[in-house]
């Protein structure tokens, strides 16, 4: 039923909103505690076991914060644990992955010009890759290499670049970037769930029982927190990238991803150094700008290098939507109202790539995006933006009639 498409769209919106809320909570608390930890000051008057303190002012009040590397001599009655922000960020993100990319696998996940596979196979590969990422990462951290923090991070960078390349050989460019973000976020959230929180609970249990905690638990947790520190900004980039096809719409998208990870390091290094009161290394911003300019260039490399788009393949939805009696009129309407932007070479000034990578160059393209056309331009006025091409109410009714007629026709 066509009502299903509307309900599904709202479900996706709800999941995205939930994901943004939880991500703000997780990233916000992470940024705060990293800055707090780096800004702690050691003073002579600190109580036994205290590592440092910090005075802060916010909301009209003053806060006096002290950190204990292990724990105070006496445990407080109540401890606030910062963990559910991480858990629900991952859960909501996975929910979005299921709704958008698994539910719309033929359109958003699979590119048959890249790899001709069925939706169940693509979904299985997606799930397996997320589990694979955590297992490989965890084994590397627990191996002898794990004792060399920066050597380990260099190897992990190689793994991330390999996965960036690998995803582009399996999925659409948009899905490849989204999966790279999910791959990284899975590692980060699993660090919290599998390592950091369990280690902290062991320390708390030892203290309550009157035992001296083993310092290794804190050391391991700190190493995993350091990794999460440097991975946060790239994850945000990849999660936002699906709105910007220039980031993923090139055969060099995996190189762009590799550079994004480096930018995450340079930006975080500036904040970490500043919060630790060790100066303001402006060179990190110079490097970041250079990397970003290189990314911009890679996103607009001439088609001579990236290759022309192959339009020979037929979309799975072709017969259903292109075979409907309304389709000839819809095709003319799309050509008149939409093609100036949604083309391989957009004619609208200032647009160099089709928005969100959606092109309507042939019948198969239009049929493949029938649901999006129905939602964006038929049942709502989201497209064209600002109704810049003057799409009329009757034309919107035509799009609605086309989609609903094709859906009803398939049921008969």
C-alpha positions as CSV (number, residue, x, y, z in Angstrom):
1,X,0.0,0.0,0.0
2,X,1.2,3.5,-0.8
3,X,0.4,4.6,2.8
4,X,3.2,2.3,3.8
5,X,5.7,4.6,2.1
6,X,4.5,7.6,4.1
7,X,4.6,5.6,7.4
8,X,8.0,4.3,6.5
9,X,9.3,7.9,5.8
10,X,8.0,9.0,9.3
11,X,9.6,6.0,10.9
12,X,12.9,6.9,9.3
13,X,12.5,10.5,10.5
14,X,11.8,9.4,14.1
15,X,14.8,7.1,14.1
16,X,17.0,9.9,12.7
17,X,15.8,12.3,15.4
18,X,16.4,9.7,18.1
19,X,19.9,9.1,16.7
20,X,20.8,12.8,16.7
21,X,19.6,13.3,20.3
22,X,21.6,10.3,21.6
23,X,24.6,11.2,19.5
24,X,24.6,14.8,20.9
25,X,24.5,13.4,24.5
26,X,27.3,10.9,23.8
27,X,29.6,13.2,21.9
28,X,28.9,16.1,24.2
29,X,29.8,14.2,27.4
30,X,32.8,12.7,25.6
31,X,34.1,16.1,24.6
32,X,33.5,17.5,28.0
33,X,35.3,14.8,29.9
34,X,38.3,14.8,27.5
35,X,38.7,18.5,28.0
36,X,38.2,18.2,31.8
37,X,40.7,15.4,32.1
38,X,43.3,17.3,30.1
39,X,42.7,20.5,32.0
40,X,43.2,19.0,35.5
41,X,45.7,20.8,37.7
42,X,47.8,19.1,40.4
43,X,47.9,21.1,43.7
44,X,49.5,20.4,47.1
45,X,46.3,20.6,49.1
46,X,44.6,17.7,47.2
47,X,43.4,14.8,49.3
48,X,45.2,11.5,49.3
49,X,44.8,9.6,46.0
50,X,43.5,12.7,44.1
51,X,45.2,13.2,40.7
52,X,44.1,16.8,40.0
53,X,41.3,19.3,40.2
54,X,39.5,21.9,38.1
55,X,37.3,24.9,38.9
56,X,34.6,25.7,36.4
57,X,31.8,28.1,36.2
58,X,28.5,27.5,34.3
59,X,24.9,28.5,34.6
60,X,25.5,31.0,37.4
61,X,27.3,28.5,39.7
62,X,30.8,27.3,40.4
63,X,31.9,23.7,40.2
64,X,34.9,22.1,42.0
65,X,35.9,18.8,40.4
66,X,38.5,16.4,41.6
67,X,39.7,13.3,39.8
68,X,41.0,10.1,41.5
69,X,43.1,7.8,39.3
70,X,41.8,4.8,41.2
71,X,39.1,5.9,43.7
72,X,38.7,7.9,46.9
73,X,39.4,6.2,50.2
74,X,35.7,5.8,50.7
75,X,33.3,5.2,47.9
76,X,30.3,7.5,47.6
77,X,26.7,6.1,47.9
78,X,25.9,7.1,44.3
79,X,27.9,7.0,41.1
80,X,26.8,8.5,37.8
81,X,27.7,6.2,34.9
82,X,28.1,7.7,31.5
83,X,27.3,4.7,29.3
84,X,23.7,4.8,28.0
85,X,24.5,7.7,25.7
86,X,26.8,5.4,23.8
87,X,24.5,2.4,23.8
88,X,21.5,4.2,22.5
89,X,23.5,6.1,19.9
90,X,24.6,2.8,18.5
91,X,21.1,1.2,18.8
92,X,19.4,4.2,17.1
93,X,22.1,4.3,14.4
94,X,21.6,0.6,13.7
95,X,17.8,1.1,13.6
96,X,18.4,3.8,10.9
97,X,20.7,1.4,9.0
98,X,17.9,-1.2,9.0
99,X,15.2,1.3,8.0
100,X,17.0,3.2,5.2
101,X,19.6,0.8,3.9
102,X,18.3,-2.6,4.6
103,X,14.6,-1.6,3.9
104,X,15.7,0.2,0.7
105,X,18.6,-2.1,-0.2
106,X,17.9,-2.1,-4.0
107,X,18.1,1.7,-4.1
108,X,20.4,2.8,-1.3
109,X,22.6,-0.2,-0.5
110,X,23.2,-2.1,-3.8
111,X,24.9,-0.6,-6.9
112,X,24.8,-3.3,-9.5
113,X,27.4,-1.5,-11.5
114,X,29.7,-2.1,-8.5
115,X,28.6,-5.6,-7.4
116,X,25.5,-7.4,-8.6
117,X,24.2,-9.1,-5.4
118,X,20.7,-9.6,-3.9
119,X,19.5,-7.6,-0.9
120,X,19.8,-10.6,1.5
121,X,23.4,-11.1,0.5
122,X,24.2,-7.3,0.8
123,X,22.6,-7.1,4.2
124,X,24.5,-10.2,5.4
125,X,27.8,-8.6,4.2
126,X,26.9,-5.4,6.0
127,X,26.2,-7.2,9.3
128,X,29.3,-9.4,9.0
129,X,31.6,-6.4,8.3
130,X,30.5,-4.6,11.5
131,X,31.2,-7.7,13.6
132,X,34.5,-8.3,11.7
133,X,35.6,-4.7,12.5
134,X,35.2,-5.1,16.3
135,X,36.9,-8.6,16.3
136,X,39.9,-7.4,14.4
137,X,40.2,-4.2,16.4
138,X,39.9,-6.0,19.7
139,X,42.4,-8.7,18.8
140,X,44.9,-6.0,17.7
141,X,44.5,-4.1,21.0
142,X,45.0,-7.3,23.0
143,X,48.0,-8.4,21.0
144,X,51.6,-7.4,21.8
145,X,51.1,-4.5,19.4
146,X,48.6,-3.1,21.9
147,X,51.4,-2.1,24.2
148,X,52.6,0.5,21.7
149,X,49.8,3.1,21.7
150,X,50.8,5.0,18.6
151,X,52.0,2.0,16.7
152,X,48.7,0.4,17.3
153,X,46.9,3.5,16.0
154,X,49.0,3.5,12.8
155,X,47.9,-0.1,12.2
156,X,44.3,0.7,12.9
157,X,44.5,3.5,10.4
158,X,45.6,1.1,7.7
159,X,42.7,-1.2,8.7
160,X,40.2,1.7,8.4
161,X,41.6,2.8,5.0
162,X,41.3,-0.9,3.8
163,X,37.7,-1.0,4.9
164,X,37.1,2.3,3.1
165,X,38.3,0.8,-0.1
166,X,36.5,-2.5,0.6
167,X,33.1,-0.9,1.1
168,X,33.4,1.0,-2.1
169,X,33.9,-2.3,-3.9
170,X,30.6,-3.7,-2.4
171,X,28.0,-1.0,-2.0
172,X,26.9,2.4,-3.4
173,X,29.2,5.3,-2.6
174,X,26.7,6.7,-0.2
175,X,26.3,3.3,1.6
176,X,30.0,2.8,1.6
177,X,30.6,6.1,3.6
178,X,27.6,5.3,5.9
179,X,29.0,1.9,6.6
180,X,32.5,3.2,7.3
181,X,30.9,5.5,9.9
182,X,28.9,2.5,11.3
183,X,32.0,0.4,11.3
184,X,33.9,3.0,13.3
185,X,31.0,3.8,15.6
186,X,30.6,0.1,16.4
187,X,34.2,-0.1,17.5
188,X,33.7,3.0,19.7
189,X,30.5,1.8,21.3
190,X,31.8,-1.7,21.8
191,X,34.8,-0.1,23.6
192,X,32.4,1.4,26.1
193,X,30.2,-1.7,26.4
194,X,32.8,-4.4,26.3
195,X,35.9,-2.8,27.9
196,X,35.6,0.6,29.6
197,X,32.5,0.0,31.7
198,X,33.3,-3.6,32.7
199,X,36.8,-2.5,33.7
200,X,35.3,0.3,35.8
201,X,32.9,-2.1,37.5
202,X,35.8,-4.4,38.4
203,X,37.6,-1.5,40.0
204,X,34.5,-0.4,41.9
205,X,33.8,-4.0,43.1
206,X,37.4,-4.3,44.4
207,X,37.1,-1.1,46.3
208,X,33.8,-2.0,47.9
209,X,35.3,-5.3,48.9
210,X,38.4,-3.6,50.4
211,X,40.8,-4.9,47.7
212,X,43.4,-2.9,45.9
213,X,42.3,-2.6,42.2
214,X,44.7,-3.7,39.5
215,X,45.9,-0.5,37.7
216,X,45.8,-2.4,34.3
217,X,42.0,-2.0,34.1
218,X,42.3,1.7,34.1
219,X,45.2,1.7,31.7
220,X,43.3,-0.4,29.2
221,X,40.2,1.7,29.5
222,X,42.2,4.9,29.0
223,X,43.7,3.5,25.8
224,X,40.3,2.6,24.4
225,X,39.1,6.1,25.3
226,X,42.0,7.6,23.4
227,X,41.0,5.7,20.3
228,X,37.4,6.9,20.7
229,X,38.7,10.4,21.1
230,X,40.3,10.4,17.7
231,X,37.6,8.5,15.9
232,X,34.7,10.8,16.9
233,X,35.0,13.5,14.3
234,X,35.4,11.2,11.3
235,X,32.3,9.3,12.3
236,X,30.3,12.6,12.3
237,X,31.7,13.4,8.8
238,X,30.6,10.0,7.5
239,X,27.2,10.2,9.1
240,X,26.6,13.6,7.4
241,X,28.1,12.7,4.1
242,X,24.9,11.1,2.7
243,X,23.6,14.6,2.3
244,X,26.6,15.7,0.2
245,X,27.2,13.5,-2.9
246,X,30.4,15.3,-3.7
247,X,32.0,13.5,-0.8
248,X,31.1,10.0,-2.0
249,X,30.2,10.4,-5.7
250,X,33.6,9.7,-7.1
251,X,35.8,6.7,-7.7
252,X,38.3,8.3,-5.3
253,X,35.8,8.3,-2.4
254,X,37.9,5.8,-0.4
255,X,40.9,8.2,-0.7
256,X,38.7,11.0,0.6
257,X,37.7,8.8,3.5
258,X,41.4,8.1,4.3
259,X,42.0,11.9,4.4
260,X,39.0,12.4,6.6
261,X,40.5,10.2,9.3
262,X,43.7,12.2,9.1
263,X,41.7,15.4,9.5
264,X,40.0,13.9,12.6
265,X,43.5,13.5,14.1
266,X,44.7,17.0,13.3
267,X,41.6,18.7,14.6
268,X,41.5,16.6,17.8
269,X,45.2,17.2,18.4
270,X,44.6,21.0,18.5
271,X,41.7,20.6,21.0
272,X,43.6,18.1,23.1
273,X,46.8,20.3,23.2
274,X,44.8,23.4,24.0
275,X,42.8,21.8,26.8
276,X,46.0,20.4,28.3
277,X,47.3,24.0,28.3
278,X,50.3,23.1,26.2
279,X,49.8,25.8,23.6
280,X,47.8,26.2,20.5
281,X,49.3,24.3,17.6
282,X,48.0,26.4,14.7
283,X,49.8,24.1,12.3
284,X,47.1,21.5,12.8
285,X,44.5,23.8,11.2
286,X,46.9,24.6,8.2
287,X,47.2,20.8,7.6
288,X,43.5,20.4,8.0
289,X,42.7,23.0,5.4
290,X,45.2,21.5,3.0
291,X,43.7,18.1,3.4
292,X,40.2,19.5,2.9
293,X,41.2,21.3,-0.3
294,X,42.7,18.0,-1.5
295,X,39.4,16.4,-0.8
296,X,37.5,19.1,-2.7
297,X,39.8,18.5,-5.7
298,X,39.3,14.7,-5.5
299,X,35.5,15.2,-5.5
300,X,35.5,17.1,-8.8
301,X,38.2,15.2,-10.8
302,X,37.2,15.3,-14.5
303,X,35.1,12.5,-15.8
304,X,38.1,11.5,-18.0
305,X,39.5,10.0,-14.8
306,X,36.3,8.9,-13.0
307,X,34.6,7.3,-16.0
308,X,31.3,7.9,-17.6
309,X,28.1,6.7,-15.8
310,X,26.8,3.4,-17.1
311,X,23.1,3.6,-17.7
312,X,22.6,0.2,-19.3
313,X,21.4,-1.6,-16.2
314,X,17.7,-1.7,-15.6
315,X,16.4,-0.8,-12.1
316,X,14.5,-3.6,-10.3
317,X,11.4,-1.4,-10.1
318,X,11.5,-0.6,-13.9
319,X,8.6,-2.8,-15.0
320,X,6.3,-1.7,-12.1
321,X,6.7,2.0,-12.4
322,X,7.8,2.6,-16.0
323,X,5.1,0.3,-17.3
324,X,2.3,2.3,-15.6
325,X,0.0,4.3,-18.0
326,X,0.9,7.5,-16.2
327,X,4.6,7.1,-16.9
328,X,4.9,9.0,-20.2
329,X,3.4,12.1,-18.6
330,X,5.5,11.6,-15.5
331,X,8.6,11.3,-17.6
332,X,7.8,14.6,-19.4
333,X,7.1,16.3,-16.0
334,X,10.4,15.1,-14.5
335,X,12.3,16.3,-17.6
336,X,10.7,19.7,-17.3
337,X,10.7,20.3,-13.5
338,X,13.5,18.1,-12.1
339,X,16.2,17.4,-14.7
340,X,17.9,20.8,-14.5
341,X,19.4,19.6,-11.2
342,X,19.0,15.8,-11.2
343,X,21.2,15.2,-14.2
344,X,24.7,13.9,-14.9
345,X,25.6,17.4,-15.8
346,X,23.2,19.7,-13.9
347,X,22.2,22.9,-15.8
348,X,21.3,24.9,-12.7
349,X,23.9,27.4,-11.7
350,X,26.0,26.4,-8.7
351,X,25.2,22.7,-8.8
352,X,28.0,20.5,-10.1
353,X,26.6,17.1,-9.0
354,X,23.0,15.9,-8.8
355,X,21.7,16.5,-5.2
356,X,22.2,13.3,-3.1
357,X,23.5,11.7,-6.3
358,X,19.9,11.2,-7.7
359,X,19.8,11.4,-11.5
360,X,16.9,11.2,-13.8
361,X,18.7,10.6,-17.1
362,X,16.6,7.7,-18.3
363,X,13.4,5.7,-17.6
364,X,15.2,3.3,-15.2
365,X,16.5,6.2,-13.1
366,X,13.0,7.6,-12.7
367,X,11.4,4.2,-11.9
368,X,14.2,3.4,-9.4
369,X,13.4,6.7,-7.5
370,X,9.6,6.4,-7.7
371,X,9.1,6.3,-4.0
372,X,11.4,9.4,-3.4
373,X,9.6,11.3,-6.2
374,X,6.3,10.4,-4.6
375,X,7.3,11.6,-1.1
376,X,9.4,14.6,-2.0
377,X,7.4,16.1,-4.9
378,X,4.0,14.4,-4.8
379,X,2.8,14.1,-1.2
380,X,5.0,17.0,0.0
381,X,6.4,20.2,-1.5
382,X,10.0,19.5,-0.5
383,X,11.0,19.3,-4.2
384,X,11.7,21.3,-6.2
385,X,13.4,23.5,-3.5
386,X,11.3,26.6,-3.1
387,X,9.3,25.3,-6.1
388,X,11.9,27.0,-8.2
389,X,10.6,25.3,-11.4
390,X,6.9,26.2,-10.7
391,X,5.5,22.6,-10.3
392,X,1.8,23.0,-10.3
393,X,-0.7,21.3,-7.9
394,X,-2.0,19.2,-10.8
395,X,1.5,18.0,-11.6
396,X,1.9,16.9,-8.0
397,X,-1.4,15.1,-8.3
398,X,0.0,13.3,-11.4
399,X,3.0,12.1,-9.4
400,X,0.7,10.8,-6.7
401,X,-1.6,9.1,-9.1
402,X,1.4,7.4,-10.9
403,X,3.0,6.0,-7.8
404,X,-0.3,4.8,-6.2
405,X,-1.5,3.3,-9.5
406,X,1.7,1.4,-10.0
407,X,1.6,0.1,-6.4
408,X,-2.0,-0.9,-6.6
409,X,-1.3,-2.5,-10.0
410,X,1.4,-4.7,-8.5
411,X,-0.9,-6.0,-5.9
412,X,-3.5,-7.1,-8.5
